[in-house]
Amino acid sequence: MAMLTSKRGTILMTYIDNFRTKSAPEARRVVVQRLNPTVVNFETRTLCNSTCSFCPVSIQNETRQDESMSGSLFEKVCKDLAEKSFSGILSFQLNNEPLIDKKLLKHIETAQTLLPEGRIKITTNGIKLTLDFAKNLVDQGISILLVDNYSDSREQKLRLMNIEDELRREYPDLLVKIQYDRSINENLNTRGGRKKVVESYAHPKQATMGNIETSLEDANDKINYPCYRPFSSLTVTSDGSIGLCCYDVYFELNIGNAYGGNVIDTWHNAVADKIRNELLNGNRSFSAVCGSCNAEYLNDFDLKKMGLSKLERERL
């Protein structure tokens, strides 16, 4: 039998196998304590500046209070991660637009100082992105820049193309990707059941973009496959709420708060364990958020990001 090659992949598969065989809680705990998130998502300000029709927190749909994460809380979370030797991706991305947070550059500086082994990622809609701003972000320490351009404006597209060209020329080590063909009216998979589901029914494990609209009630009958997102993702919002998935827009599956202890320890608590167990078995009905969400069966690319080898990915 071929050996499983990646250390993290072996740990993750052991963890998943323990869940599937309903091993004793003590046995699961031994494994989960060795498994830490690979991505930490920060929502440092609960506000967006776009009007995307599919998004429950775009300008016209937003019901949350405009709140910003304090510098002290962000520093506390970074110190928590440093205590656990975190070396994954620090992503400024949830259900917001990170570039409108006036403390963003300071947060990036803090993350770079406390977590030098981490990779800092910015995901933005590009509305406020300028070449000078982009250079400031890179000089401050980001290594990944993703732009989802939801504008049909030719002027904005050309502006972003120029920014991309300049960044690639001046910062060859920067991973920059700008998606130009997005639309504020495009059909996307439901975000925690907040919008109508649009699915491609070719295969339930495939991405869920398509052109067939269905009610959430009808879609629920088809959503019975596992979700592995809570095995790799930790999310922290402006008030310190901790979750397992960025699609949980209003943090209804709140597993704790960053003020209450080390965030990694919270990520390993019994509440999070229960959620993982339900989703691993394809049971999304335990929660209104997951029960009407058609994200996400991780594709091969996602599993690779989590550290799984080809053989390990095939086992799933």
PyMOL commands that set and color helices and strands:
alter all, ss='L'
color gray80, all
select helices_A, chain A and resi 7-20+25-32+71-83+98-100+104-114+131-140+154-170+216-220+229-231+258-260+263-267+270-280+288-291+300-305+310-315
alter helices_A, ss='H'
color red, helices_A
select strands_A, chain A and resi 39-42+89-92+119-124+142-148+175-179+197-199+212-214+233-236+241-243+256-257
alter strands_A, ss='S'
color yellow, strands_A
deselect
rebuild
show_as cartoon
